Amino acid sequence: MNQAVFRLESFSAAALPSPDLLQQEMQDQAYHRGLADGQEMGFSAELRSLSGAIGSLQASLSALDAIRAETTRQAMSDVMPILSEIVSSLAGANATSGLEAALIQEFQRLATEIPPLRWHATCPANAEAMLRRCAQSAGIEEIDIRPGPDDGEISIVLDDGRSAFSNERVVRRFRDLISELQESFR
C-alpha cells in the first residue's frame, strides 16, 4: 500500500506576512482614515463658513428691509401734505364745474325716465340758481326745489331713494383716505 505523506507545515498556523507588507497595509489604512477625517473636517469648516455667510446675508437683508420701510415712511410723510394741498386746491378750483356736470348727468337720466318719476331737489339757498341752470341744461323746465341745510349738499329725492351731491363730502372722503394712508405707513 501506498501511504500518503503528509506535510506537517500545511496544517500549521498561517504564515505571517512580512513586516514590510504589514507596515504598508497599516500606512494605507492610516492614510484612508486620515483622508476621511480630513474631508469630514473640511466639510464641517465649509458648512460653518456657509452658515456664517447665510447669517450675514440674513442680517443684511433685515437691515435693508428696515431702511426700505423707513424710507417709505419718510416719503409718505413728505408726500401727504402735498396730496392734502392738491385735494384742497382741486376742491376749490373745480368744485362748481364738477358738481354741475354730475347734476346735469343726473337730470338727463331723470328726464329720460318713462313714466316720469316724481322727485324734488333740496339745496342750500346759494345753490338754487346753479340747480335751475343744470336742470334746464338737461331739458327740464320745471323743477321742484325745496330749501335744504346749509351744509353744501344738494339732493335729488325720489319716491324710492335719494341722490346726494356734495363737494365737501368728496373732499372729506379724500382727506380721510389720505389720513388712512398716513396711518398705514406709521
Biotite code that builds the C-alpha atoms (Angstrom):
import biotite.structure as struc

atoms = struc.array([
    struc.Atom([0.000, 0.000, 0.000], chain_id="A", res_id=1, res_name="MET", atom_name="CA", element="C"),
    struc.Atom([0.985, 3.412, -0.716], chain_id="A", res_id=2, res_name="ASN", atom_name="CA", element="C"),
    struc.Atom([0.963, 5.700, 2.094], chain_id="A", res_id=3, res_name="GLN", atom_name="CA", element="C"),
    struc.Atom([0.484, 9.325, 1.554], chain_id="A", res_id=4, res_name="ALA", atom_name="CA", element="C"),
    struc.Atom([2.977, 11.556, 3.040], chain_id="A", res_id=5, res_name="VAL", atom_name="CA", element="C"),
    struc.Atom([1.579, 14.466, 4.933], chain_id="A", res_id=6, res_name="PHE", atom_name="CA", element="C"),
    struc.Atom([3.404, 17.604, 5.274], chain_id="A", res_id=7, res_name="ARG", atom_name="CA", element="C"),
    struc.Atom([3.036, 18.953, 8.703], chain_id="A", res_id=8, res_name="LEU", atom_name="CA", element="C"),
    struc.Atom([3.716, 22.501, 7.742], chain_id="A", res_id=9, res_name="GLU", atom_name="CA", element="C"),
    struc.Atom([0.491, 22.694, 5.742], chain_id="A", res_id=10, res_name="SER", atom_name="CA", element="C"),
    struc.Atom([-1.505, 22.191, 8.960], chain_id="A", res_id=11, res_name="PHE", atom_name="CA", element="C"),
    struc.Atom([0.400, 24.700, 10.986], chain_id="A", res_id=12, res_name="SER", atom_name="CA", element="C"),
    struc.Atom([-0.524, 28.345, 11.614], chain_id="A", res_id=13, res_name="ALA", atom_name="CA", element="C"),
    struc.Atom([-0.771, 30.511, 8.585], chain_id="A", res_id=14, res_name="ALA", atom_name="CA", element="C"),
    struc.Atom([2.358, 32.135, 7.507], chain_id="A", res_id=15, res_name="ALA", atom_name="CA", element="C"),
    struc.Atom([2.763, 35.617, 8.858], chain_id="A", res_id=16, res_name="LEU", atom_name="CA", element="C"),
    struc.Atom([3.047, 38.367, 6.292], chain_id="A", res_id=17, res_name="PRO", atom_name="CA", element="C"),
    struc.Atom([6.328, 40.038, 6.041], chain_id="A", res_id=18, res_name="SER", atom_name="CA", element="C"),
    struc.Atom([6.807, 43.077, 8.267], chain_id="A", res_id=19, res_name="PRO", atom_name="CA", element="C"),
    struc.Atom([7.166, 45.310, 5.196], chain_id="A", res_id=20, res_name="ASP", atom_name="CA", element="C"),
    struc.Atom([3.774, 44.228, 3.864], chain_id="A", res_id=21, res_name="LEU", atom_name="CA", element="C"),
    struc.Atom([2.165, 44.718, 7.281], chain_id="A", res_id=22, res_name="LEU", atom_name="CA", element="C"),
    struc.Atom([3.597, 48.203, 7.605], chain_id="A", res_id=23, res_name="GLN", atom_name="CA", element="C"),
    struc.Atom([2.387, 49.162, 4.100], chain_id="A", res_id=24, res_name="GLN", atom_name="CA", element="C"),
    struc.Atom([-1.139, 47.983, 4.932], chain_id="A", res_id=25, res_name="GLU", atom_name="CA", element="C"),
    struc.Atom([-1.140, 49.977, 8.181], chain_id="A", res_id=26, res_name="MET", atom_name="CA", element="C"),
    struc.Atom([0.050, 53.031, 6.301], chain_id="A", res_id=27, res_name="GLN", atom_name="CA", element="C"),
    struc.Atom([-2.727, 52.613, 3.710], chain_id="A", res_id=28, res_name="ASP", atom_name="CA", element="C"),
    struc.Atom([-5.362, 52.279, 6.448], chain_id="A", res_id=29, res_name="GLN", atom_name="CA", element="C"),
    struc.Atom([-3.976, 55.320, 8.266], chain_id="A", res_id=30, res_name="ALA", atom_name="CA", element="C"),
    struc.Atom([-3.946, 57.266, 5.007], chain_id="A", res_id=31, res_name="TYR", atom_name="CA", element="C"),
    struc.Atom([-7.585, 56.417, 4.207], chain_id="A", res_id=32, res_name="HIS", atom_name="CA", element="C"),
    struc.Atom([-8.684, 57.119, 7.803], chain_id="A", res_id=33, res_name="ARG", atom_name="CA", element="C"),
    struc.Atom([-6.826, 60.462, 7.732], chain_id="A", res_id=34, res_name="GLY", atom_name="CA", element="C"),
    struc.Atom([-8.288, 61.314, 4.329], chain_id="A", res_id=35, res_name="LEU", atom_name="CA", element="C"),
    struc.Atom([-11.840, 60.595, 5.574], chain_id="A", res_id=36, res_name="ALA", atom_name="CA", element="C"),
    struc.Atom([-11.252, 62.601, 8.762], chain_id="A", res_id=37, res_name="ASP", atom_name="CA", element="C"),
    struc.Atom([-9.779, 65.486, 6.769], chain_id="A", res_id=38, res_name="GLY", atom_name="CA", element="C"),
    struc.Atom([-12.675, 65.507, 4.321], chain_id="A", res_id=39, res_name="GLN", atom_name="CA", element="C"),
    struc.Atom([-15.142, 65.482, 7.215], chain_id="A", res_id=40, res_name="GLU", atom_name="CA", element="C"),
    struc.Atom([-13.304, 68.331, 8.941], chain_id="A", res_id=41, res_name="MET", atom_name="CA", element="C"),
    struc.Atom([-13.147, 70.270, 5.667], chain_id="A", res_id=42, res_name="GLY", atom_name="CA", element="C"),
    struc.Atom([-16.873, 69.762, 5.103], chain_id="A", res_id=43, res_name="PHE", atom_name="CA", element="C"),
    struc.Atom([-17.572, 70.907, 8.669], chain_id="A", res_id=44, res_name="SER", atom_name="CA", element="C"),
    struc.Atom([-15.434, 74.018, 8.135], chain_id="A", res_id=45, res_name="ALA", atom_name="CA", element="C"),
    struc.Atom([-17.180, 74.745, 4.823], chain_id="A", res_id=46, res_name="GLU", atom_name="CA", element="C"),
    struc.Atom([-20.556, 74.230, 6.488], chain_id="A", res_id=47, res_name="LEU", atom_name="CA", element="C"),
    struc.Atom([-19.613, 76.627, 9.310], chain_id="A", res_id=48, res_name="ARG", atom_name="CA", element="C"),
    struc.Atom([-18.397, 79.139, 6.747], chain_id="A", res_id=49, res_name="SER", atom_name="CA", element="C"),
    struc.Atom([-21.598, 78.775, 4.716], chain_id="A", res_id=50, res_name="LEU", atom_name="CA", element="C"),
    struc.Atom([-23.730, 79.147, 7.848], chain_id="A", res_id=51, res_name="SER", atom_name="CA", element="C"),
    struc.Atom([-21.841, 82.310, 8.739], chain_id="A", res_id=52, res_name="GLY", atom_name="CA", element="C"),
    struc.Atom([-22.317, 83.703, 5.231], chain_id="A", res_id=53, res_name="ALA", atom_name="CA", element="C"),
    struc.Atom([-26.057, 82.921, 5.330], chain_id="A", res_id=54, res_name="ILE", atom_name="CA", element="C"),
    struc.Atom([-26.308, 84.619, 8.734], chain_id="A", res_id=55, res_name="GLY", atom_name="CA", element="C"),
    struc.Atom([-24.558, 87.707, 7.342], chain_id="A", res_id=56, res_name="SER", atom_name="CA", element="C"),
    struc.Atom([-26.867, 87.728, 4.330], chain_id="A", res_id=57, res_name="LEU", atom_name="CA", element="C"),
    struc.Atom([-29.917, 87.477, 6.582], chain_id="A", res_id=58, res_name="GLN", atom_name="CA", element="C"),
    struc.Atom([-28.670, 90.375, 8.723], chain_id="A", res_id=59, res_name="ALA", atom_name="CA", element="C"),
    struc.Atom([-28.024, 92.453, 5.587], chain_id="A", res_id=60, res_name="SER", atom_name="CA", element="C"),
    struc.Atom([-31.493, 91.732, 4.210], chain_id="A", res_id=61, res_name="LEU", atom_name="CA", element="C"),
    struc.Atom([-33.095, 92.614, 7.544], chain_id="A", res_id=62, res_name="SER", atom_name="CA", element="C"),
    struc.Atom([-31.159, 95.882, 7.638], chain_id="A", res_id=63, res_name="ALA", atom_name="CA", element="C"),
    struc.Atom([-32.191, 96.589, 4.048], chain_id="A", res_id=64, res_name="LEU", atom_name="CA", element="C"),
    struc.Atom([-35.852, 95.925, 4.923], chain_id="A", res_id=65, res_name="ASP", atom_name="CA", element="C"),
    struc.Atom([-35.618, 98.340, 7.840], chain_id="A", res_id=66, res_name="ALA", atom_name="CA", element="C"),
    struc.Atom([-34.030, 101.006, 5.627], chain_id="A", res_id=67, res_name="ILE", atom_name="CA", element="C"),
    struc.Atom([-36.687, 100.462, 2.945], chain_id="A", res_id=68, res_name="ARG", atom_name="CA", element="C"),
    struc.Atom([-39.508, 100.721, 5.499], chain_id="A", res_id=69, res_name="ALA", atom_name="CA", element="C"),
    struc.Atom([-38.057, 103.920, 6.976], chain_id="A", res_id=70, res_name="GLU", atom_name="CA", element="C"),
    struc.Atom([-37.535, 105.417, 3.507], chain_id="A", res_id=71, res_name="THR", atom_name="CA", element="C"),
    struc.Atom([-41.139, 104.595, 2.574], chain_id="A", res_id=72, res_name="THR", atom_name="CA", element="C"),
    struc.Atom([-42.418, 106.126, 5.819], chain_id="A", res_id=73, res_name="ARG", atom_name="CA", element="C"),
    struc.Atom([-40.371, 109.259, 5.225], chain_id="A", res_id=74, res_name="GLN", atom_name="CA", element="C"),
    struc.Atom([-41.502, 109.536, 1.596], chain_id="A", res_id=75, res_name="ALA", atom_name="CA", element="C"),
    struc.Atom([-45.152, 109.144, 2.593], chain_id="A", res_id=76, res_name="MET", atom_name="CA", element="C"),
    struc.Atom([-44.692, 111.677, 5.361], chain_id="A", res_id=77, res_name="SER", atom_name="CA", element="C"),
    struc.Atom([-43.254, 114.120, 2.812], chain_id="A", res_id=78, res_name="ASP", atom_name="CA", element="C"),
    struc.Atom([-45.932, 113.445, 0.170], chain_id="A", res_id=79, res_name="VAL", atom_name="CA", element="C"),
    struc.Atom([-49.055, 113.545, 2.364], chain_id="A", res_id=80, res_name="MET", atom_name="CA", element="C"),
    struc.Atom([-49.094, 117.324, 2.940], chain_id="A", res_id=81, res_name="PRO", atom_name="CA", element="C"),
    struc.Atom([-48.687, 117.812, -0.808], chain_id="A", res_id=82, res_name="ILE", atom_name="CA", element="C"),
    struc.Atom([-51.622, 115.469, -1.507], chain_id="A", res_id=83, res_name="LEU", atom_name="CA", element="C"),
    struc.Atom([-53.713, 117.314, 1.039], chain_id="A", res_id=84, res_name="SER", atom_name="CA", element="C"),
    struc.Atom([-52.948, 120.641, -0.646], chain_id="A", res_id=85, res_name="GLU", atom_name="CA", element="C"),
    struc.Atom([-53.765, 119.182, -4.069], chain_id="A", res_id=86, res_name="ILE", atom_name="CA", element="C"),
    struc.Atom([-57.149, 117.995, -2.777], chain_id="A", res_id=87, res_name="VAL", atom_name="CA", element="C"),
    struc.Atom([-57.832, 121.418, -1.279], chain_id="A", res_id=88, res_name="SER", atom_name="CA", element="C"),
    struc.Atom([-56.827, 123.194, -4.494], chain_id="A", res_id=89, res_name="SER", atom_name="CA", element="C"),
    struc.Atom([-58.894, 120.917, -6.706], chain_id="A", res_id=90, res_name="LEU", atom_name="CA", element="C"),
    struc.Atom([-61.882, 121.208, -4.410], chain_id="A", res_id=91, res_name="ALA", atom_name="CA", element="C"),
    struc.Atom([-61.786, 124.986, -4.590], chain_id="A", res_id=92, res_name="GLY", atom_name="CA", element="C"),
    struc.Atom([-60.942, 125.361, -8.273], chain_id="A", res_id=93, res_name="ALA", atom_name="CA", element="C"),
    struc.Atom([-63.178, 122.713, -9.836], chain_id="A", res_id=94, res_name="ASN", atom_name="CA", element="C"),
    struc.Atom([-65.846, 122.327, -7.195], chain_id="A", res_id=95, res_name="ALA", atom_name="CA", element="C"),
    struc.Atom([-68.635, 124.029, -9.052], chain_id="A", res_id=96, res_name="THR", atom_name="CA", element="C"),
    struc.Atom([-67.875, 122.653, -12.526], chain_id="A", res_id=97, res_name="SER", atom_name="CA", element="C"),
    struc.Atom([-67.599, 119.060, -11.258], chain_id="A", res_id=98, res_name="GLY", atom_name="CA", element="C"),
    struc.Atom([-70.795, 119.391, -9.247], chain_id="A", res_id=99, res_name="LEU", atom_name="CA", element="C"),
    struc.Atom([-72.641, 120.929, -12.189], chain_id="A", res_id=100, res_name="GLU", atom_name="CA", element="C"),
    struc.Atom([-71.509, 118.128, -14.536], chain_id="A", res_id=101, res_name="ALA", atom_name="CA", element="C"),
    struc.Atom([-72.720, 115.468, -12.084], chain_id="A", res_id=102, res_name="ALA", atom_name="CA", element="C"),
    struc.Atom([-76.079, 117.239, -11.609], chain_id="A", res_id=103, res_name="LEU", atom_name="CA", element="C"),
    struc.Atom([-76.633, 117.646, -15.358], chain_id="A", res_id=104, res_name="ILE", atom_name="CA", element="C"),
    struc.Atom([-75.923, 113.955, -15.888], chain_id="A", res_id=105, res_name="GLN", atom_name="CA", element="C"),
    struc.Atom([-78.405, 113.010, -13.146], chain_id="A", res_id=106, res_name="GLU", atom_name="CA", element="C"),
    struc.Atom([-81.063, 115.396, -14.529], chain_id="A", res_id=107, res_name="PHE", atom_name="CA", element="C"),
    struc.Atom([-80.571, 113.926, -18.019], chain_id="A", res_id=108, res_name="GLN", atom_name="CA", element="C"),
    struc.Atom([-81.163, 110.471, -16.618], chain_id="A", res_id=109, res_name="ARG", atom_name="CA", element="C"),
    struc.Atom([-84.313, 111.665, -14.822], chain_id="A", res_id=110, res_name="LEU", atom_name="CA", element="C"),
    struc.Atom([-85.606, 113.384, -17.988], chain_id="A", res_id=111, res_name="ALA", atom_name="CA", element="C"),
    struc.Atom([-85.491, 110.107, -19.928], chain_id="A", res_id=112, res_name="THR", atom_name="CA", element="C"),
    struc.Atom([-87.394, 108.013, -17.385], chain_id="A", res_id=113, res_name="GLU", atom_name="CA", element="C"),
    struc.Atom([-90.730, 106.672, -18.644], chain_id="A", res_id=114, res_name="ILE", atom_name="CA", element="C"),
    struc.Atom([-93.086, 107.045, -16.947], chain_id="A", res_id=115, res_name="PRO", atom_name="CA", element="C"),
    struc.Atom([-91.681, 110.238, -15.454], chain_id="A", res_id=116, res_name="PRO", atom_name="CA", element="C"),
    struc.Atom([-90.621, 109.832, -11.872], chain_id="A", res_id=117, res_name="LEU", atom_name="CA", element="C"),
    struc.Atom([-91.873, 112.084, -9.128], chain_id="A", res_id=118, res_name="ARG", atom_name="CA", element="C"),
    struc.Atom([-88.983, 113.853, -7.489], chain_id="A", res_id=119, res_name="TRP", atom_name="CA", element="C"),
    struc.Atom([-87.832, 117.089, -5.954], chain_id="A", res_id=120, res_name="HIS", atom_name="CA", element="C"),
    struc.Atom([-84.474, 118.668, -5.146], chain_id="A", res_id=121, res_name="ALA", atom_name="CA", element="C"),
    struc.Atom([-83.165, 120.177, -1.935], chain_id="A", res_id=122, res_name="THR", atom_name="CA", element="C"),
    struc.Atom([-80.242, 122.554, -1.708], chain_id="A", res_id=123, res_name="CYS", atom_name="CA", element="C"),
    struc.Atom([-78.880, 125.483, 0.254], chain_id="A", res_id=124, res_name="PRO", atom_name="CA", element="C"),
    struc.Atom([-80.219, 128.853, -0.850], chain_id="A", res_id=125, res_name="ALA", atom_name="CA", element="C"),
    struc.Atom([-76.929, 129.848, -2.505], chain_id="A", res_id=126, res_name="ASN", atom_name="CA", element="C"),
    struc.Atom([-77.048, 126.803, -4.861], chain_id="A", res_id=127, res_name="ALA", atom_name="CA", element="C"),
    struc.Atom([-80.618, 127.255, -6.170], chain_id="A", res_id=128, res_name="GLU", atom_name="CA", element="C"),
    struc.Atom([-79.637, 129.225, -9.301], chain_id="A", res_id=129, res_name="ALA", atom_name="CA", element="C"),
    struc.Atom([-77.000, 126.640, -10.260], chain_id="A", res_id=130, res_name="MET", atom_name="CA", element="C"),
    struc.Atom([-79.504, 123.834, -9.716], chain_id="A", res_id=131, res_name="LEU", atom_name="CA", element="C"),
    struc.Atom([-82.026, 125.527, -12.070], chain_id="A", res_id=132, res_name="ARG", atom_name="CA", element="C"),
    struc.Atom([-79.289, 126.023, -14.731], chain_id="A", res_id=133, res_name="ARG", atom_name="CA", element="C"),
    struc.Atom([-78.335, 122.358, -14.551], chain_id="A", res_id=134, res_name="CYS", atom_name="CA", element="C"),
    struc.Atom([-81.958, 121.220, -14.852], chain_id="A", res_id=135, res_name="ALA", atom_name="CA", element="C"),
    struc.Atom([-82.508, 123.496, -17.865], chain_id="A", res_id=136, res_name="GLN", atom_name="CA", element="C"),
    struc.Atom([-79.305, 122.177, -19.498], chain_id="A", res_id=137, res_name="SER", atom_name="CA", element="C"),
    struc.Atom([-80.765, 118.683, -19.193], chain_id="A", res_id=138, res_name="ALA", atom_name="CA", element="C"),
    struc.Atom([-84.078, 119.787, -20.769], chain_id="A", res_id=139, res_name="GLY", atom_name="CA", element="C"),
    struc.Atom([-86.089, 120.022, -17.551], chain_id="A", res_id=140, res_name="ILE", atom_name="CA", element="C"),
    struc.Atom([-88.034, 123.305, -17.415], chain_id="A", res_id=141, res_name="GLU", atom_name="CA", element="C"),
    struc.Atom([-89.987, 122.851, -14.200], chain_id="A", res_id=142, res_name="GLU", atom_name="CA", element="C"),
    struc.Atom([-88.157, 121.799, -11.073], chain_id="A", res_id=143, res_name="ILE", atom_name="CA", element="C"),
    struc.Atom([-89.415, 121.490, -7.509], chain_id="A", res_id=144, res_name="ASP", atom_name="CA", element="C"),
    struc.Atom([-86.661, 122.970, -5.347], chain_id="A", res_id=145, res_name="ILE", atom_name="CA", element="C"),
    struc.Atom([-87.059, 122.876, -1.598], chain_id="A", res_id=146, res_name="ARG", atom_name="CA", element="C"),
    struc.Atom([-84.790, 124.565, 0.919], chain_id="A", res_id=147, res_name="PRO", atom_name="CA", element="C"),
    struc.Atom([-82.125, 122.273, 2.345], chain_id="A", res_id=148, res_name="GLY", atom_name="CA", element="C"),
    struc.Atom([-79.482, 122.534, 5.022], chain_id="A", res_id=149, res_name="PRO", atom_name="CA", element="C"),
    struc.Atom([-76.596, 124.946, 4.553], chain_id="A", res_id=150, res_name="ASP", atom_name="CA", element="C"),
    struc.Atom([-74.010, 122.168, 4.577], chain_id="A", res_id=151, res_name="ASP", atom_name="CA", element="C"),
    struc.Atom([-73.442, 122.480, 0.818], chain_id="A", res_id=152, res_name="GLY", atom_name="CA", element="C"),
    struc.Atom([-75.230, 119.231, -0.035], chain_id="A", res_id=153, res_name="GLU", atom_name="CA", element="C"),
    struc.Atom([-77.623, 119.116, -2.971], chain_id="A", res_id=154, res_name="ILE", atom_name="CA", element="C"),
    struc.Atom([-80.070, 116.205, -3.007], chain_id="A", res_id=155, res_name="SER", atom_name="CA", element="C"),
    struc.Atom([-82.437, 114.826, -5.580], chain_id="A", res_id=156, res_name="ILE", atom_name="CA", element="C"),
    struc.Atom([-85.147, 112.982, -3.678], chain_id="A", res_id=157, res_name="VAL", atom_name="CA", element="C"),
    struc.Atom([-87.133, 110.286, -5.475], chain_id="A", res_id=158, res_name="LEU", atom_name="CA", element="C"),
    struc.Atom([-90.024, 108.179, -4.227], chain_id="A", res_id=159, res_name="ASP", atom_name="CA", element="C"),
    struc.Atom([-87.700, 105.262, -3.590], chain_id="A", res_id=160, res_name="ASP", atom_name="CA", element="C"),
    struc.Atom([-84.366, 106.891, -2.898], chain_id="A", res_id=161, res_name="GLY", atom_name="CA", element="C"),
    struc.Atom([-82.142, 109.897, -2.957], chain_id="A", res_id=162, res_name="ARG", atom_name="CA", element="C"),
    struc.Atom([-79.000, 111.067, -4.751], chain_id="A", res_id=163, res_name="SER", atom_name="CA", element="C"),
    struc.Atom([-76.768, 113.421, -2.811], chain_id="A", res_id=164, res_name="ALA", atom_name="CA", element="C"),
    struc.Atom([-74.095, 115.681, -4.281], chain_id="A", res_id=165, res_name="PHE", atom_name="CA", element="C"),
    struc.Atom([-71.614, 117.432, -2.036], chain_id="A", res_id=166, res_name="SER", atom_name="CA", element="C"),
    struc.Atom([-68.166, 118.795, -2.779], chain_id="A", res_id=167, res_name="ASN", atom_name="CA", element="C"),
    struc.Atom([-67.416, 118.935, 0.920], chain_id="A", res_id=168, res_name="GLU", atom_name="CA", element="C"),
    struc.Atom([-68.206, 115.242, 1.313], chain_id="A", res_id=169, res_name="ARG", atom_name="CA", element="C"),
    struc.Atom([-65.939, 114.319, -1.604], chain_id="A", res_id=170, res_name="VAL", atom_name="CA", element="C"),
    struc.Atom([-63.132, 116.437, -0.173], chain_id="A", res_id=171, res_name="VAL", atom_name="CA", element="C"),
    struc.Atom([-63.697, 114.921, 3.274], chain_id="A", res_id=172, res_name="ARG", atom_name="CA", element="C"),
    struc.Atom([-63.510, 111.397, 1.802], chain_id="A", res_id=173, res_name="ARG", atom_name="CA", element="C"),
    struc.Atom([-60.250, 112.221, 0.036], chain_id="A", res_id=174, res_name="PHE", atom_name="CA", element="C"),
    struc.Atom([-58.840, 113.641, 3.258], chain_id="A", res_id=175, res_name="ARG", atom_name="CA", element="C"),
    struc.Atom([-59.973, 110.542, 5.158], chain_id="A", res_id=176, res_name="ASP", atom_name="CA", element="C"),
    struc.Atom([-58.261, 108.392, 2.546], chain_id="A", res_id=177, res_name="LEU", atom_name="CA", element="C"),
    struc.Atom([-55.054, 110.409, 2.922], chain_id="A", res_id=178, res_name="ILE", atom_name="CA", element="C"),
    struc.Atom([-55.268, 110.036, 6.708], chain_id="A", res_id=179, res_name="SER", atom_name="CA", element="C"),
    struc.Atom([-55.666, 106.270, 6.362], chain_id="A", res_id=180, res_name="GLU", atom_name="CA", element="C"),
    struc.Atom([-52.617, 106.158, 4.121], chain_id="A", res_id=181, res_name="LEU", atom_name="CA", element="C"),
    struc.Atom([-50.623, 108.136, 6.649], chain_id="A", res_id=182, res_name="GLN", atom_name="CA", element="C"),
    struc.Atom([-51.693, 105.795, 9.453], chain_id="A", res_id=183, res_name="GLU", atom_name="CA", element="C"),
    struc.Atom([-50.743, 102.713, 7.469], chain_id="A", res_id=184, res_name="SER", atom_name="CA", element="C"),
    struc.Atom([-47.170, 103.969, 6.992], chain_id="A", res_id=185, res_name="PHE", atom_name="CA", element="C"),
    struc.Atom([-46.513, 104.895, 10.611], chain_id="A", res_id=186, res_name="ARG", atom_name="CA", element="C"),
])
